[in-house]
Amino acid sequence: MKRVWAIILGLLVLQGCQSSAGPQGAALSNLPPPNPPAGSEDEVIATVQGDVITRKDLEPVLIEGYGLNVLLALVQLDLVEQEAARQHVAVTPDDVANERAITMDNLRRATEQMESSGQPTTQPQNLSAEQENQLLDQLLQQQHVSRAEFAVVLRVNAYLRKIAEPKVNANLTEDKIRQQFNAMYGEKVVVHYIVCNNMSEIAEVRRDLAAGKSFEDVARLRSLNRQTGPAGGELPPFTLSDNRFPPEFKQVAFNMKIGEVSDPVQIGKFIYVAKLIDIIPPAHARFEDYRDVVKKELYDSTVQAAMKVMRDQLARKALDSLHIRNPVLAKQWADRIDNKNGQIRDENQIRQELDKQHAPARTGPITPATAPATKPATAP
């Protein structure tokens, strides 16, 4: 009898569980299904009027619209991290914060507008955090760059700066600081020069100089420039920043010692030989007063130049080693490379066509295209 009651009691308990669970089960069946785990392609990103937008819906649009630029930024970051690891260089959050401060300072300087007196009319010297963010947002919107992409760029630049700085410091000598001071504050050189058509004419110049003729007499005899030639090839004094002369010529002039005659230098279709006659020191500035300012200017510009060289090297590495498996991004990458190569071809064709058009009119030495078209007659 006890066994029978136990069975009846068990049946009643089971029946009670079923009857109480029935309504609950019905209610649970009406609830929406649970959201798939974060990161899966069926993850629900948003809902609108009962419809869901999943990660699978969103990702193709993002990849097609923004994927290539973000991918290239990540590739650059990966490559610079590899290089930093090879050189045992580590970047800390403080380094990234410092890079952001440098970027904001450069941005502020770049957006300053100047009065005719040289005083800035926009952007205060010290920006608040809110003003910095507003300025940065304006720039990012103009460039169609997100904050996330900007963060990647900052990390890349922090690595590049950390790699470049020790090398720049090791090569920042007093001689280089003084040269920079002279370039910034107006050291001038006095140069005489001879211009020739070809190396055969240069050989004649060298023979005359070796025979003891003065540089000035040889210039009068053989220089193709009939305006400066009769004056012994004399040019007016000029500084390293003087835009009347091409960079190649200025580099030669400022690297000689007084009395030295340069090797032949080809600029455009003509060949030049120069002699340094004199160096005129800056008139209104003393090196001792400006040394620290000049050193910082030289240091900053040299670091920036080194970073650019490394960034170009990273771009070449990416070009050589990047294999994109996503078909949409792979096509965008191929199109971008084709467009770049086409631009280069077009630029070369334009230069060649301009050379052809102007060639018949050239009857004497010409000024390289790097200098203004309205140069004085005394320019090389």
C-alpha positions in Angstrom: 0.0 0.0 0.0 2.8 2.4 0.8 4.3 1.7 -2.6 1.0 2.5 -4.4 0.7 5.8 -2.6 4.2 6.7 -3.5 3.5 6.1 -7.2 0.2 8.2 -7.0 2.1 11.0 -5.3 4.8 11.0 -7.9 2.2 11.2 -10.7 0.5 14.1 -9.1 3.8 15.9 -8.8 4.6 15.4 -12.4 1.1 16.5 -13.4 1.5 19.6 -11.3 4.8 20.4 -12.9 3.4 20.0 -16.4 0.3 22.2 -15.6 2.4 25.0 -14.1 5.0 24.8 -16.8 2.5 25.0 -19.7 1.8 28.8 -19.6 5.4 29.6 -19.0 6.6 27.6 -21.9 4.0 29.3 -24.1 5.3 32.7 -23.0 8.9 31.8 -23.6 8.1 30.6 -27.1 7.0 34.2 -28.0 10.3 35.8 -27.0 12.8 36.8 -29.8 15.7 34.4 -30.3 18.8 35.2 -28.3 21.4 37.5 -30.1 24.2 35.4 -31.6 27.6 35.9 -30.0 29.5 39.1 -30.6 31.7 38.8 -33.6 29.7 36.3 -35.5 28.3 37.3 -38.9 24.8 37.0 -37.6 25.4 39.3 -34.7 22.6 41.9 -34.6 24.0 45.4 -34.9 20.7 47.2 -34.8 16.9 46.8 -35.1 14.4 48.9 -36.9 10.6 48.3 -36.8 11.2 44.7 -36.0 13.8 44.1 -38.7 17.4 43.4 -37.8 20.7 44.6 -39.3 23.4 42.1 -38.8 27.2 42.3 -39.0 26.9 40.4 -42.3 24.8 43.2 -43.7 27.1 46.0 -42.5 30.6 44.7 -43.2 30.5 44.6 -47.0 29.4 48.2 -47.2 32.1 49.3 -44.7 34.8 47.3 -46.5 33.9 48.7 -49.9 33.6 52.3 -48.6 36.4 52.6 -46.1 38.2 49.2 -46.1 41.2 49.9 -48.3 42.4 53.1 -46.5 42.0 51.4 -43.1 43.8 48.3 -44.3 46.7 50.3 -45.6 47.0 52.1 -42.3 47.1 48.8 -40.5 49.6 47.4 -42.9 51.9 50.4 -42.3 51.5 50.0 -38.5 52.4 46.3 -38.8 55.5 46.9 -40.9 56.8 49.7 -38.6 56.2 47.5 -35.6 58.3 44.8 -37.3 61.1 47.3 -38.0 60.9 48.6 -34.4 61.2 45.1 -33.0 64.3 44.4 -35.2 65.9 47.6 -33.8 64.7 46.9 -30.2 62.6 50.0 -30.1 59.5 50.2 -28.0 56.7 52.8 -28.1 54.8 53.7 -24.9 51.5 55.5 -24.4 53.6 58.6 -23.4 55.3 58.4 -26.9 51.9 58.3 -28.6 50.6 61.2 -26.4 53.8 63.2 -27.3 53.2 62.5 -31.0 49.6 63.8 -30.7 50.9 67.0 -29.0 53.4 67.5 -31.8 50.7 66.9 -34.5 48.4 69.4 -32.8 51.1 72.0 -32.6 52.0 71.6 -36.3 48.3 71.7 -37.2 47.9 74.9 -35.2 50.9 76.5 -37.0 49.7 75.3 -40.4 46.3 76.9 -39.9 47.5 80.3 -38.7 46.7 83.2 -41.0 49.1 86.1 -41.1 48.6 89.8 -41.3 50.8 91.8 -43.5 52.9 92.6 -40.4 53.5 88.9 -39.9 51.3 88.5 -36.8 48.8 85.7 -36.7 45.2 86.6 -37.0 43.7 83.2 -36.2 44.2 80.4 -33.7 45.5 81.5 -30.3 49.0 80.4 -29.2 47.6 78.1 -26.5 44.5 76.0 -27.4 42.2 74.5 -24.8 41.5 70.8 -25.0 38.1 71.6 -26.5 39.6 73.9 -29.1 42.1 71.2 -30.0 39.4 68.7 -30.5 37.3 71.1 -32.6 40.4 71.8 -34.8 41.2 68.1 -35.2 37.6 67.3 -36.0 37.6 69.9 -38.8 40.8 68.5 -40.3 39.6 64.9 -40.1 36.2 65.7 -41.7 38.0 67.6 -44.5 40.3 64.6 -45.1 37.5 62.0 -44.6 39.5 60.3 -41.9 38.0 58.7 -38.8 39.3 59.1 -35.3 40.2 55.4 -35.3 42.3 55.9 -38.5 43.9 58.9 -36.9 44.9 56.8 -33.9 46.6 54.3 -36.1 48.5 57.1 -37.9 49.6 58.5 -34.5 51.0 55.2 -33.5 52.9 54.8 -36.9 54.4 58.3 -36.5 55.3 57.6 -32.9 57.3 54.5 -34.0 58.9 56.4 -36.9 60.0 59.2 -34.6 61.3 56.8 -32.0 63.5 55.1 -34.6 64.6 58.3 -36.2 65.6 60.4 -33.2 68.7 58.6 -32.0 70.2 58.7 -35.5 69.4 62.4 -36.0 71.0 63.2 -32.6 74.1 61.3 -33.4 74.6 63.3 -36.6 73.7 66.8 -35.3 77.1 68.4 -35.2 78.1 72.0 -34.5 79.2 72.4 -38.1 75.7 71.4 -39.3 74.1 73.8 -36.8 76.2 76.6 -38.0 75.4 75.8 -41.6 71.8 75.9 -40.8 72.2 79.2 -39.0 73.9 80.7 -42.1 71.0 79.4 -44.3 68.4 80.7 -42.0 69.9 84.1 -41.3 71.3 85.1 -44.6 74.9 84.0 -45.2 75.7 84.9 -48.8 78.2 83.6 -51.3 79.9 85.4 -54.3 80.3 83.0 -57.2 81.7 83.2 -60.7 80.6 80.6 -63.2 81.1 79.3 -66.8 78.3 77.6 -68.8 79.0 75.1 -71.6 77.1 72.9 -74.0 78.9 69.6 -73.5 81.9 67.9 -71.9 84.1 68.7 -74.9 83.7 72.4 -74.1 84.3 71.6 -70.4 87.5 69.9 -71.4 88.6 73.2 -73.1 87.8 75.1 -69.9 89.9 72.7 -67.8 92.9 73.0 -70.2 92.8 76.8 -70.1 92.6 76.7 -66.3 95.4 74.2 -66.1 97.5 76.4 -68.3 97.3 79.2 -65.8 94.6 81.4 -67.2 92.3 83.0 -64.6 88.8 81.7 -64.1 87.4 85.1 -65.1 89.4 85.2 -68.4 88.2 81.7 -69.3 84.6 82.8 -68.6 85.0 85.7 -70.9 86.4 83.4 -73.6 84.3 80.3 -73.3 81.1 80.9 -71.3 77.9 80.6 -73.4 76.1 83.2 -71.3 77.1 86.4 -73.1 75.6 88.6 -70.3 77.7 87.2 -67.4 80.6 85.9 -69.5 82.1 89.4 -70.3 82.0 90.2 -66.6 84.1 87.1 -65.8 81.0 85.0 -65.0 80.2 87.1 -61.9 76.9 86.6 -60.2 75.3 88.9 -57.6 75.7 87.6 -54.0 72.9 85.1 -53.0 71.8 83.1 -50.0 70.9 79.4 -49.8 67.2 80.3 -49.7 67.4 82.6 -52.8 64.7 81.4 -55.3 66.4 82.9 -58.3 68.8 80.0 -58.5 68.2 76.2 -58.9 68.9 74.0 -55.8 71.6 72.0 -57.6 73.6 75.2 -58.3 73.2 76.6 -54.7 74.2 73.3 -53.2 77.5 73.3 -55.2 78.1 77.0 -54.3 77.6 76.5 -50.5 79.7 73.4 -50.3 82.9 74.9 -51.7 85.7 76.7 -50.0 86.9 80.1 -51.1 89.0 79.8 -54.3 87.7 76.3 -55.0 86.5 75.4 -58.5 83.7 72.9 -58.7 83.3 69.8 -60.7 81.1 70.1 -63.8 77.4 70.1 -62.9 74.7 69.4 -65.4 71.4 71.4 -65.0 69.0 70.9 -67.8 70.8 70.7 -71.1 73.8 72.8 -70.0 76.9 72.1 -67.9 78.2 74.5 -65.3 81.5 75.1 -63.6 81.6 77.5 -60.6 84.2 79.1 -58.5 83.6 80.4 -55.0 85.0 83.9 -54.6 83.8 85.0 -51.2 81.5 84.2 -48.3 79.6 87.1 -46.7 78.5 86.3 -43.1 75.0 87.2 -41.9 74.8 90.9 -41.3 72.3 91.2 -38.3 72.5 88.0 -36.3 75.1 86.3 -34.1 75.4 82.5 -34.0 75.7 82.5 -30.2 72.4 84.3 -29.8 70.4 82.0 -32.1 72.2 78.7 -31.7 69.5 76.9 -29.6 66.7 78.1 -31.8 68.6 77.0 -34.9 69.4 73.6 -33.3 65.8 72.9 -32.6 64.7 74.0 -36.1 67.4 71.7 -37.6 66.6 68.8 -35.3 62.8 69.0 -36.0 63.2 69.3 -39.8 65.8 66.5 -39.9 63.6 64.2 -37.9 60.7 64.9 -40.2 62.8 64.2 -43.2 64.0 60.9 -41.8 60.4 59.9 -40.9 59.4 60.7 -44.5 62.2 58.5 -45.9 61.1 55.6 -43.6 57.5 56.1 -44.5 58.4 55.9 -48.2 60.3 52.7 -47.5 57.3 51.2 -45.7 55.2 52.1 -48.7 57.6 50.3 -51.0 57.6 47.2 -48.7 53.8 47.2 -48.8 53.8 47.4 -52.5 56.2 44.5 -52.8 54.8 42.2 -50.2 51.1 43.0 -49.7 48.7 40.3 -50.9 45.0 41.2 -50.4 42.7 38.2 -50.4 39.4 40.1 -50.2 38.3 40.5 -53.8 36.7 43.9 -53.4 39.8 45.4 -51.7 42.2 43.6 -54.1 40.4 45.3 -57.0 40.5 48.7 -55.3 44.2 48.3 -54.6 45.0 47.3 -58.2 43.0 50.3 -59.5 44.8 52.6 -57.2 48.2 51.4 -58.4 47.1 51.7 -62.0 45.9 55.2 -61.5 49.2 56.2 -59.8 51.2 54.7 -62.6 49.0 56.5 -65.1 49.6 59.8 -63.4 53.4 59.3 -63.5 53.2 58.4 -67.2 51.1 61.4 -67.9 53.5 63.7 -66.1 56.5 62.4 -68.0 54.6 62.8 -71.3 53.7 66.4 -70.4 57.4 67.2 -69.6 58.6 65.6 -72.8 56.0 67.4 -74.9 56.9 70.7 -73.3 60.6 70.0 -74.0 59.8 69.4 -77.7 57.7 72.5 -78.0 60.4 74.8 -76.5 63.5 73.1 -77.9 63.6 75.0 -81.3 63.5 78.4 -79.5 66.5 77.6 -77.4 69.6 79.4 -78.7 71.6 79.7 -75.5 71.8 78.6 -71.9 68.5 78.3 -70.2 67.3 78.5 -66.6 66.2 75.2 -65.1 62.5 74.8 -64.6 62.9 74.8 -60.8 63.5 78.6 -60.9 61.1 81.4 -61.8 60.5 82.0 -65.4 61.3 85.7 -65.1 64.8 85.4 -63.7 67.3 88.2 -64.0 69.7 88.0 -67.0 72.6 87.4 -64.5 71.2 84.1 -63.3 72.9 80.9 -64.4 
